[in-house]
Amino acid sequence: MRKEVMWPRLVASKILNKSVSDNVVADFPTSPESFHQFQTSDTEEGGPVILHEIDTAKTFKIFVSTWNVGGVTPTDNLNIDDLLDTDNTRCDIYVVGFQEVVTLKASNVVGLEKKKISSKWNSLIRKTLNKQSRSEVSNLKTGNSKLQQEFVCVVSKRMVGLLLSVWAKSDVHQQIRNPDISSVGCGIMGCLGNKGSVSARFELQDTSFCFVCSHLASGGGEGDEQNRNSDAVNIFSRTSFPTTNGSSIHLPKRILDHDRVVLFGDLNYRISLPDKETRSLVNQKDWKTLVKHDQLRVELKDGQFGSWHEGDIDFAPTYKYLPNSDEYFCKNDDAKRSPSWCDRVIWRGEGLKQILYERSESKLSDHRPVKAIFSTQVKASESGYRKFYYSNGLGRIPTGLGFTSDEEYSTSDKLSFKFRHKIISLSYSCVWMDGYGPLSDLMGVAN
């Protein structure tokens, strides 16, 4: 497959003639206060840090949502409470995936138009997730205006219309190691990012997780599902993560190497029934009959996704709606626009238990969002010491920390950190970046 896509990638690179720019963002530790304090063992400067560990099991709740927003730019006051289900549930980790955050016109696909769209969506997510903690602080009436954020950004990445944003509670963020991002373009010429995936991986204690936000090939014609299957094969084969972090730790390289994997997005699988029959069953709310003819369910049973799982579908098809309406799009003799469950969340790996799977009702675009909540139990090492590691695109926090005085602290331009203190604490701030480069951002070359 590499030989098939190499030529168009090189051609696109020559045409665009741009410098590579990683539009990856995260909440980095930037000061030695307010993080996770710990006492190290006495070691020589630069030597290994060895602490006593006690293995226990911890349970975490992970929220995953997907939404094709149809190129609509959100307003600053857009309410996404329903999207994140914050009124009903508080989870430990939130993984939010969007498709078509920009329209998929040529100028956006090749990156000629730069829009700060990522920061708009991430700001809305931050504000919504931290709304409760903001309210609690204001109710204290302590006179202290400084807000302690309950949720911080683990990592966020945009590739053309795809945006993946991962958030965690502050105390859970301290337990996350080795976050990294990889993107794959499967669109124009088999490599541009109008279709494809953005994947985020990390380790939570001793368990590896991978979340894959995808937008697969469209089309409701006969045999079009094979194009979607082909995109999935490309994503699984071309997505690649670093396998080391400068230490002896061996990290998963491929998506399927991780302990627990969630794939979600506008997967574009349709219902293989005539348009008239499909609409009749939708009007009857006969989801059971419709699911039997759902293309993705066929693949889950004995096809491309035979080892994957999906929860029961007990909600109406999520596509295609008229804008700002509860009415499905309808055009005579146009079976390609029949109602379908294009927006899905599926998973694989032992230790994930789905406790919610439903759609949201925002009318911003022609898709309805879909959300899922998982419960997962991981083996936890009760140690005060945590190794940070970020990819080259994010900057790296060294694993070999030296400890000398109480006040020495330095940070490099790449947001790499060195601490020289036996008792260390960190706090967070966020730097938003947005931009495109011809290979890593447009074509989805693994970062």
Order of alpha helices (4+ residues) and beta strands (2+ residues): alpha-beta-beta-alpha-beta-alpha-alpha-alpha-beta-beta-alpha-beta-beta-beta-alpha-beta-alpha-alpha-alpha-beta-beta-beta-beta-beta-beta
